[in-house]
Each structure stands twice: as C-alpha cells, then as structure tokens.
Amino acid sequence: MTEVKLLVDAGAVDDAELHRLTASLFKDLRTTGLVKVVRTETDAPANTKSGTAAQLGELIITGTFSTATVATLGRVITAYIGRTKARSVVWQDGDRKVELTGVSKKDQLALVELLADERDEPVE
C-alpha cells in the first residue's frame, strides 16, 4: 500500500480558510472510495490545550495507486482547484513531488504516467 501526501496551497489566506479548503478536498477524495484519506496531525503549539492538532493544508492518502486510480484522483484534484481557486495541490510520493495547478488534460495524462506505480491499463 502506498502513502501520498497532498499539500494545499491556497495563497495568502487565514488558517480558517485553509482549513475549509483542505476539508473540501478531503471530502472530494473520500467520495471516490478509491483511497483512504486522513488529515495529518502534528504536535500542537505550546500555548494550546490539545496535544495534537490537524496540520492545516495537508492530507495523507493511502491505497493502491493504479493508473486508473491516479487518473481519477488527478481529475478530482483538478476539478477541486478549478472550483475553489486554490493555487495548487502538491502531490508528494516519497522523493517524487508534482505540483498540480489545474493542468490541461494532456498534462494530467503525463502526470498519471509519471506517478502511477502500476501501468496495468491505458489511461483515457
């Protein structure tokens, strides 16, 4: 099972807006049913009551990333960027890092080929 980190870049927005935008992507990805999606957690700042806090703008997705799965996730992320006007979403898979900025269909296909762990079927 592969783990991928997604980082939402919303530009100069406050924490509440970044949280809202990240929650929106979280819901979109969960709706696909293709991967498990969780919010990342980190140690909370010293002046807060909780021991951990959600890392704003970060999601972790895990699953089997076939070509078809990556293609679907790419379309979901691209639609999210277009709908929310977020600047970009960075897909970080180990040492591989790709910034999605609402790219064209041709660029999405190239991205899918680059990121997919399994080349089990052609991308349409």
N, C-alpha and C positions, 0 to 999 in steps of 0.2 A: 504494500500500500504506500502510495506517495503522499507527501505533505508539501503543500504550496502555501506561501504567504502572499496575501494581497494587501497592498498599501494604497489607500485612497488619498489622492492629492486634490484637495478642494480649494487650494489657494489660501488667500488671507480671510479665513472665516473663524468665528469663535468656536470654542470647544463644543457647545450645544449643537451648532450647525454641523460640525464634523461628525459628531455622534449620530445625528439624524441621517446624514448622507451614508454613513457606514452601515447603519441599521437597514436602510433601504436596499443596499447591495446584498446584505446578509439575507434578507427576505427573498430577493430575486433569485439568489443562488440556491437557497433551500427549496424553493418552488420546483426546481428542475428535478429534484430527487436523485441526481446523479452522484453527488458528493456529500460528505459530511462537512458542515460549516460551523465554526465556532469563533467567538470573539477571543482575541488574545488577552491574557492577563499579565500584569506586571506588579511589582511592589508599589503600593500607594505612597504618595508623598508623606513625609513625616508628620505634617500638620493635619492629616485626615484620620477618621476613626477606623476605617477598614484596613485590613492587612494587604488586600489586593484590590486592584482597580482595572477596569477594562482599558486596554491600550487603544486610545482613540485612533480611528483610521486604519486599523489592522484587522484582518480576518485570516483564519487558517482554514484551508480546505484540504480534506484528505479523501482518497479514493483511488480507483484505478483509472488512470488518465489515458484512455484510448484516443485515437484520432477523432472519433465521433464525439467523445465527451469533451475534449478540448475545444472542438469546433463549436459545440453548443455553449460552453462556458464563455468562449470568445464573443459569441453573438449576444449573450446575456449581458456581459460587461460593456460591450459597445453600445447596446441599447440603453443601459444604465447611464453611461457617460452622456449620451445624447439627451436623455430625459432630464437629468439632474444638473447638467452643465458643470459637473466635476471636471477638473482639468485633466486628470488621468487616473489610471489604476496601474500600479506596478505589480507584475506577476513575478514572484521570486521563487525559483525552484532550485534549491541548493546554490550552486555558483551561477546558474543561469538567471538573468534578470531582463525582463522585457517590459517596456512602458507602453501601455495601451492608451491611445488618445482619441478614440473614436475613428480608428483607422479604416481605410477602404476595404471592400470585400477581398480584393487581391492581396492586400497586406495581411488581412486576417488569415487567409489561407496559408500564406508563408509562415505566419506566426504559429499556426496549428502544426505545420510540418516540423517546425523547429522545436516545439515544446512537447509534442506527443511522445510518450515513452514507447507506445506500441503503434506500429504502422499497419494495423490489421485491416483497414478498409480505406478506399479512396474518400477524400473529402469533397463534398458537393457544395 
